[in-house]
Amino acid sequence: MTELAVDPVLVLLGVSPTGELATNAAELLGAAARIGTPVAVIIAGPGHGQDAATAAGARGAHRVLLAETPYVDSALTAQLVDGLVTAYERVNPSAVLIANSIEGRDVAGRFAVRTQNALAVDAIGVDRDAEGIIVHHSVYGGAYDVDSAVTFGIPVVTIREGGVEDRAAAANPTIDSLEYVQTGRTAATIVSFTPEQARSSRPALRGATRVVAGGRGVGSAEDFALVEQLADVLGAAVGASRVAVDSGYVPHSYQVGQTGVSVAPQLYIALGISGAIQHRAGMQTAKTIVAINKDPEALIFEIADFGVVGDLFTVVPQLVSALTAKKE
Ligand SMILES: Cc1cc2nc3c(=O)[nH]c(=O)nc-3n(C[C@H](O)[C@H](O)[C@H](O)COP(=O)(O)OP(=O)(O)OC[C@H]3O[C@@H](n4cnc5c(N)ncnc54)[C@H](O)[C@@H]3O)c2cc1C
């Protein structure tokens, strides 16, 4: 019989239709290890579960509850909620952690309602104190840090991608089969699936550890090449302000902020970005913020760890040369 984990924390891990474990698995398991023993729930398409379970062990899962079903690739969310509810009833966890992705938020809301537990969304960390589990959030565009705790049930927490630094030690997980009842609740049907082709060798913006972003100050789509040069020399993802996107310098998928992507990288470099509240909402939890702006009064300097008051067209080429020389 499987030994029961002490203080289990249930973690729902995503698996792509082609079988890859979601990139946020390490931080979800890292957060779980901080407050208990990570027990992963993996619901994968046929033939994809074992590899994903092994990968989850390498990222710190002590136990994996694994289901393989063709339906997971043909219906949105419903299978994940059904499986997670069964795992919850089986494990009796002290918390459930789910990615704060579009699908993760959908699963978390439905799961919390179905199991009558409290939902804490968009967390940047979890901890324990004498009274139980504390969830950390960064709200109002990063202007306030807030801690939340549940007053009934257990916390169902969605974790912001890139928000958690904790990583769990690799484990050799027990892998148990998860048999769950399909409730047949209404679900949107997935008609077809096309893997997104990586258009560049740069890291994706979501979850990137380094981001170089450009704003209106960059001035044109052509000059955005300068932002990309700095990103490439640092191995960073490229981001942008909304004005840069609206002006057509880069596609909308680059937008960082309230109505774009939220990032929490180790390093965020803002070039020609003023630091409006809506932009800060998506990057203020970056560990180190560097700003280059010719206006010494720019709001971005209020949150920057390092600031350069200057023309980006003078500063950035020098920075690129210095970094390139250092690499050689
Ligand atoms: C509902 C709502 C949602 C929004 N969502 C978002 C969002 O998700 N993301 C977002 O970014 N914005 C968002 N905005 C827009 C936001 O309010 C700002 O308008 C936007 O962030 C400003 O972009 P910017 O910093 O590039 O431009 P600006 O505010 O115009 O700043 C440009 C900066 O570049 C500097 N500069 C100019 N030339 C140079 C140079 N040669 N060298 C160095 N510095 C230079 C200037 O000094 C200035 O500080 C939203 C707004 C609303 C109302």
The ligand as an SDF file (V2000), in Angstrom:
LIG
                    3D

 53 58  0  0  0  0  0  0  0  0999 V2000
   -7.3080   50.2600  -18.9620 C   0  0  0  0  0  0  0  0  0  0  0  0
   -5.8740   50.4660  -19.3400 C   0  0  0  0  0  0  0  0  0  0  0  0
   -5.0590   49.3560  -19.4640 C   0  0  0  0  0  0  0  0  0  0  0  0
   -3.7150   49.5140  -19.8180 C   0  0  0  0  0  0  0  0  0  0  0  0
   -2.9120   48.4100  -19.8950 N   0  0  0  0  0  0  0  0  0  0  0  0
   -1.5930   48.5890  -20.1370 C   0  0  0  0  0  0  0  0  0  0  0  0
   -0.7020   47.4770  -20.1560 C   0  0  0  0  0  0  0  0  0  0  0  0
   -1.1070   46.3020  -19.9910 O   0  0  0  0  0  0  0  0  0  0  0  0
    0.6070   47.7060  -20.3870 N   0  0  0  0  0  0  0  0  0  0  0  0
    1.1150   48.9590  -20.5950 C   0  0  0  0  0  0  0  0  0  0  0  0
    2.3380   49.1060  -20.8050 O   0  0  0  0  0  0  0  0  0  0  0  0
    0.2860   50.0100  -20.5980 N   0  0  0  0  0  0  0  0  0  0  0  0
   -1.0410   49.8610  -20.3970 C   0  0  0  0  0  0  0  0  0  0  0  0
   -1.8570   50.9490  -20.4280 N   0  0  0  0  0  0  0  0  0  0  0  0
   -1.3130   52.2220  -20.9150 C   0  0  0  0  0  0  0  0  0  0  0  0
   -0.5460   52.9870  -19.8460 C   0  0  0  0  0  0  0  0  0  0  0  0
   -1.4210   53.8060  -19.1210 O   0  0  0  0  0  0  0  0  0  0  0  0
    0.5240   53.8780  -20.5010 C   0  0  0  0  0  0  0  0  0  0  0  0
   -0.0940   54.7330  -21.4440 O   0  0  0  0  0  0  0  0  0  0  0  0
    1.6380   53.1180  -21.2090 C   0  0  0  0  0  0  0  0  0  0  0  0
    2.1680   52.1220  -20.3710 O   0  0  0  0  0  0  0  0  0  0  0  0
    2.7450   54.0870  -21.5790 C   0  0  0  0  0  0  0  0  0  0  0  0
    3.6510   53.4390  -22.4060 O   0  0  0  0  0  0  0  0  0  0  0  0
    5.1260   54.0010  -22.5210 P   0  0  0  0  0  0  0  0  0  0  0  0
    5.7460   54.0050  -21.1790 O   0  0  0  0  0  0  0  0  0  0  0  0
    5.8080   53.2210  -23.5960 O   0  0  0  0  0  0  0  0  0  0  0  0
    4.8990   55.4650  -23.1040 O   0  0  0  0  0  0  0  0  0  0  0  0
    5.0440   56.8710  -22.4080 P   0  0  0  0  0  0  0  0  0  0  0  0
    4.2600   56.9590  -21.1650 O   0  0  0  0  0  0  0  0  0  0  0  0
    4.7940   57.8700  -23.4630 O   0  0  0  0  0  0  0  0  0  0  0  0
    6.5750   56.9170  -21.9960 O   0  0  0  0  0  0  0  0  0  0  0  0
    7.6280   56.9340  -22.8990 C   0  0  0  0  0  0  0  0  0  0  0  0
    8.8870   57.1670  -22.0940 C   0  0  0  0  0  0  0  0  0  0  0  0
   10.0020   57.0740  -22.9580 O   0  0  0  0  0  0  0  0  0  0  0  0
   10.9480   58.0440  -22.5430 C   0  0  0  0  0  0  0  0  0  0  0  0
   11.7920   58.3180  -23.6990 N   0  0  0  0  0  0  0  0  0  0  0  0
   11.4370   58.9020  -24.8680 C   0  0  0  0  0  0  0  0  0  0  0  0
   12.4710   58.9210  -25.7150 N   0  0  0  0  0  0  0  0  0  0  0  0
   13.5190   58.3280  -25.0620 C   0  0  0  0  0  0  0  0  0  0  0  0
   14.8490   58.0610  -25.4170 C   0  0  0  0  0  0  0  0  0  0  0  0
   15.3460   58.3500  -26.6320 N   0  0  0  0  0  0  0  0  0  0  0  0
   15.6480   57.4410  -24.5090 N   0  0  0  0  0  0  0  0  0  0  0  0
   15.1770   57.1200  -23.2770 C   0  0  0  0  0  0  0  0  0  0  0  0
   13.9070   57.3600  -22.8820 N   0  0  0  0  0  0  0  0  0  0  0  0
   13.0900   57.9580  -23.7780 C   0  0  0  0  0  0  0  0  0  0  0  0
   10.1280   59.2200  -22.0730 C   0  0  0  0  0  0  0  0  0  0  0  0
   10.8700   60.0210  -21.1870 O   0  0  0  0  0  0  0  0  0  0  0  0
    8.9520   58.5290  -21.4250 C   0  0  0  0  0  0  0  0  0  0  0  0
    9.1680   58.3370  -20.0290 O   0  0  0  0  0  0  0  0  0  0  0  0
   -3.2050   50.8080  -20.0760 C   0  0  0  0  0  0  0  0  0  0  0  0
   -4.0430   51.9230  -19.9560 C   0  0  0  0  0  0  0  0  0  0  0  0
   -5.3560   51.7470  -19.6000 C   0  0  0  0  0  0  0  0  0  0  0  0
   -6.2310   52.9610  -19.4680 C   0  0  0  0  0  0  0  0  0  0  0  0
  1  2  1  0
  2  3  1  0
  2 52  2  0
  3  4  2  0
  4  5  1  0
  4 50  1  0
  5  6  2  0
  6  7  1  0
  6 13  1  0
  7  8  2  0
  7  9  1  0
  9 10  1  0
 10 11  2  0
 10 12  1  0
 12 13  2  0
 13 14  1  0
 14 15  1  0
 14 50  1  0
 15 16  1  0
 16 17  1  0
 16 18  1  0
 18 19  1  0
 18 20  1  0
 20 21  1  0
 20 22  1  0
 22 23  1  0
 23 24  1  0
 24 25  2  0
 24 26  1  0
 24 27  1  0
 27 28  1  0
 28 29  2  0
 28 30  1  0
 28 31  1  0
 31 32  1  0
 32 33  1  0
 33 34  1  0
 33 48  1  0
 34 35  1  0
 35 36  1  0
 35 46  1  0
 36 37  1  0
 36 45  1  0
 37 38  2  0
 38 39  1  0
 39 40  1  0
 39 45  2  0
 40 41  1  0
 40 42  2  0
 42 43  1  0
 43 44  2  0
 44 45  1  0
 46 47  1  0
 46 48  1  0
 48 49  1  0
 50 51  2  0
 51 52  1  0
 52 53  1  0
M  END
$$$$
